[in-house]
Amino acid sequence: PDGAGQVFGLAHELGIRLPVRPEGSLALGWGITAVFAIFPAVIRAKLIYPGTTILLTALLPMVVATWVTIFNTKEQSNEETEEGRRKATLSSLPFLLLLIGTGALLTLGPEFVYLKDNFGFRLNTIFKFYYQAWVLFGIAAIVGLDYLWREFVNAARIAPVLATVGYSLTFLLALMFPYYAVQSRAVEYRGPAASETRLPATLNGLAQLQHFNPDEYNAIMWLKNNAAGNPVVLEATGGAYSSYARVSANTGLPTLLGWANHQLQWRGSSTQEPGMREPVISDIYSRPFWENTGDLLNQYNVEYIYVGGLERSTYGSEGLLPSQEKFDEQLEVAYQNNSVTIYRWQPAPK
């Protein structure tokens, strides 16, 4: 079974030798043996860098202990008066403890269990769980400060004061990241701070393209403003975190394939579409003869074929695209500037 193969794989990564699994659909004894062999090794591996695990594991019983202790105390001290019972009922403490406990579980969980995706690591599970944990911890911090200011009075007021000062300093330190992160990425577009030609700040994501590659910017804006409906645009496909899929991303129009590895990652490694579409795109751009080009365009309902610098560098050589001549002969030019040509194709009705 597939599960047994994954267990053997995990054991191999941890350097553990497991006995051969017995034949049959159910091998309970073998499974228990595997768990008792692997679990201690997993714990030892986690304790190599124990900080996060120990902190979160300690936080959970603290939450439970606080819940039990404080509510028992409140119940004993307030049970004699109606006002006391009302205050205990309206207390924000249950909500606060629930936020902290849930956030701790969301952070602690990926230390031991994660979704094994195409990367084979836990990074995407951490992303998704930590996003929620940060929100819960952030709300808990504010609710916690409010609780301290309401509950600790007179001589005990030092507790909320110290907590607020610590929170404020930590918050200010955290704000340094978005400030400096934005500055460091803005250098790519604006230039160095001391430069006389430094460009003004902007929230326009296309400003960089407009400044450094105006031909491509104008071609993309033409598509964005003139392509009626939701036509399929053919463009080069390639690696992630690159300029590939820039036409689709900046116009919102569909394309045959953007970043193939991301499609495989989100759709699963069993999906066949990326592997089927990538050679189709390559054939259309790379083959100098028309042959089945029209059939491929019809198959994927392509209406626009985008030919820019990225297509020429990916599928051509020395700035020349092998398919340029067949495109010129068989297709209508919908838009053209110095370095970009957009061809129009009328797909055959299905």
Buried (B, 14 or more C-beta within 10 A) or exposed (E): EEEBEEBBEBBEEBEBEBEEBEEEEEBEEBBEBBEEBBEEBEEEEBEEEEEEBEEBEEBBEEBEEBBEEBBEEBEEEBEEEEEBBEEBEEBEBEEBBBBBBBBBBBBBBBBEEBEEBBEEEBEBBBEEBBEEBEEBBEBBBEBBBEBBBEBBEEEEEEEBEEBEEEBEEEEEEEEEEEEEEEEEEBEEBBEEEEEEEBEEEBEEEBBBBBEEBEBBBBBBBBBBEEBEEEBBBBBBBBEEEEBBBBBBBBBEBBBBBBBBEBBBBEEEEEEEEBEEBBEBBBBBBBBEEBEBBBEBBBBBBBBBBBBBBBBBBBBBEEEEBBBBEBBEEBBEEBBBBEBBBBBBBEBEEE
